[in-house]
């Protein structure tokens, strides 16, 4: 039978423009405060501004290519996760949904807005709400699995050794020690969530015993049940898709790790590749737990602290701004524009159903 389709209007899935504007506002304020603090620390406003002239624009091309991996890599993951459910969304649309999801993730703490954006994009493309929820939670599990494996592998293979001689000027802590703590901590948290998703019965009993059936506990239990349900669905007919989706995250997250080194080369600094990549893995782990969108404000202080062994003080502000532009700002601008257009179309009642299924399609739906 053909899949019962949904729309953002009939399903109740919507992204109010006010919520998007609030995320942008908090992001901008925190970012401006972060750069203001950085200017005060460097004590050289003119030199910091002149530092932008040192960036070789030829390195903007590889930086732009890495920035596009946020869209392409996320699109590959979404496309892979739709296949076992017999959903045929064009690959181009999966990339668009991935970009919008990344943009909203950057505008919320710990990337929490990425999930609602993914739900919204899939539903308005004609996917039923039930399958959309399964894809969303499978995506959460895939991301946690990849980052947990990356953190554990980095610790196991001694990646911290590449930065053992680097000490952060703040608190005089070893970068290697901080990397090991953050990598193992992220791996532990990810593993705990995955184990709870696989076997939610014991955590359910513990939560009810400790806190009782409160509204907040019921919400947590609902999330656990949906995570578990998603695993069951993909465990039956999507094991390979889950595995490939985990590996596909190398495109999205790997590009974020390498971007810092590319920007550094753009400023004429020939630093060790693994040293810089390891520091940016550490930076991504730390930013994930910050209370502001994308760690804005805090990231503007952490990035210069980690890169200070390689850069002159006058280049710290310019490096941070260029790195942030390719890492966050570009995706927020393009993805946010697309998201606002979608919301406007929905408000005007414009249909955007692009879904095809094996029952309704006369040709392949992916491109």
Number of C-alpha atoms within 10 A of each C-alpha: 7 10 17 10 16 21 23 24 13 12 14 12 19 19 18 10 13 9 12 17 14 13 20 19 13 17 21 16 12 21 23 15 15 20 20 15 15 21 18 11 12 15 12 15 16 10 15 21 14 14 19 18 12 13 19 13 13 9 16 16 11 15 25 15 13 24 22 21 23 27 24 22 24 28 24 22 28 25 25 22 27 21 15 18 17 14 21 21 25 17 18 15 20 28 23 20 27 27 30 31 32 26 29 27 24 27 31 23 21 19 20 15 23 24 20 18 25 25 26 27 27 31 29 27 24 23 29 20 23 12 19 21 22 23 27 23 22 25 22 15 21 23 20 20 21 21 22 22 20 20 26 19 15 18 20 13 9 12 20 24 16 18 18 14 11 19 19 18 14 10 7 9 12 16 23 24 16 16 27 21 15 20 26 20 16 23 22 16 13 21 18 12 17 22 13 18 23 17 13 17 14 10 15 18 12 11 16 15 10 9 10 13 13 11 9 11 16 15 12 14 20 13 14 23 19 18 24 22 18 23 22 15 17 19 13 9 13 19 15 14 19 22 15 16 24 20 15 22 22 17 19 22 22 18 21 24 23 19 25 27 25 23 24 23 16 21 20 14 14 12 14 11 14 16 17 23 22 23 26 22 23 23 19 19 19 19 20 16 15 16 13 23 28 26 28 28 24 21 23 24 20 19 23 22 15 21 22 17 15 16 17 12 19 20 24 24 27 22 25 22 17 20 21 21 17 22 24 21 18 16 23 24 14 14 22 23 13 17 26 17 12 19 19 13 13 17 10 9 10 11 14 16 16 15 23 23 19 15 10 11 12 9 9 12 16 16 10
